[in-house]
Amino acid sequence: MKCPFCSFEESKVIDSRPTDEGERIRRRRECISCGKRFTTYEVIESVPVIVVKKDKSREVFDRNKLFNGMLKSCEKRPVSLETLETAVSDIEAVLQNSLDREVTSDRIGELAMEKLKNIDEVAYVRFASVYRQFKDINTFMDELAKLLGDK
């Protein structure tokens, strides 16, 4: 770390402590050349996940958008907000941990449906009907048949 006073490129760490609920680390350093002390902060660099939509446009992944879509499908169902938060966090973790920086909206939709299938089957069918754009009752019945076949 370069000293802000004399620009010498070596310093030693005197003290380290987490700040901002563990999101950053504050380090007190001392320049080996001039002996002056200064503070640095270390932060994890997060690379945003880009969502490639069906029309090929791109936007940054928005967990609130996913949460709201899943919340809508769980309306009037016995699903707690905490359960939905956990599901969205799990999906976000899968996306962040993958090596792909771009993910299709189809992939996110499939992950959401997978989670909802385990949380509430009615919410799953509601989400699937919007996500897969059911065009008629036969498409809807096919999805229900698949759901019943999985049991």
Residue pairs with C-beta under 8 A, 6 or more apart in sequence:
1 9
1 11
1 29
1 40
2 8
2 9
3 9
3 11
3 31
3 33
3 34
3 36
3 38
4 38
5 31
5 34
5 36
5 38
6 31
6 33
6 34
6 36
8 31
8 32
8 33
8 34
10 31
10 32
10 33
11 29
11 30
11 31
11 32
11 38
12 29
12 30
12 32
13 27
13 28
13 29
14 28
14 29
14 30
14 37
15 27
15 28
16 25
16 26
16 27
16 28
17 25
17 26
18 24
18 25
18 26
19 25
19 26
19 41
23 43
23 44
24 41
24 42
24 43
25 41
25 42
26 39
26 40
26 41
27 39
27 40
27 41
27 42
28 37
28 38
28 39
29 37
29 38
29 39
29 40
30 36
30 37
31 37
31 38
46 96
47 101
48 60
48 61
48 101
49 60
49 61
49 95
49 96
49 101
49 102
49 103
50 58
50 59
50 60
50 61
50 101
50 102
50 103
51 58
51 59
51 60
51 61
51 102
51 103
51 104
51 105
51 108
52 58
52 102
52 103
52 104
52 105
53 59
53 104
53 105
54 105
54 106
58 102
61 92
61 95
61 103
61 108
63 88
63 89
63 92
66 88
66 91
66 92
66 108
66 112
67 84
67 85
67 88
69 112
69 127
69 130
70 84
70 87
70 88
70 112
70 115
70 116
70 123
70 127
71 81
71 84
72 126
73 116
73 123
73 124
73 126
73 127
73 130
74 84
74 116
74 119
74 120
74 123
74 126
77 120
77 122
77 123
78 120
79 119
79 120
79 123
83 119
84 119
87 112
87 115
87 116
87 119
90 115
91 108
91 111
91 112
91 115
94 111
95 103
95 108
95 111
109 131
112 127
112 131
113 124
113 127
113 128
113 131
116 123
116 124
116 127
117 124
117 147
117 150
121 147
124 147
125 140
125 143
125 144
125 147
128 134
128 143
129 140
129 143
132 139
132 143
134 140
134 143
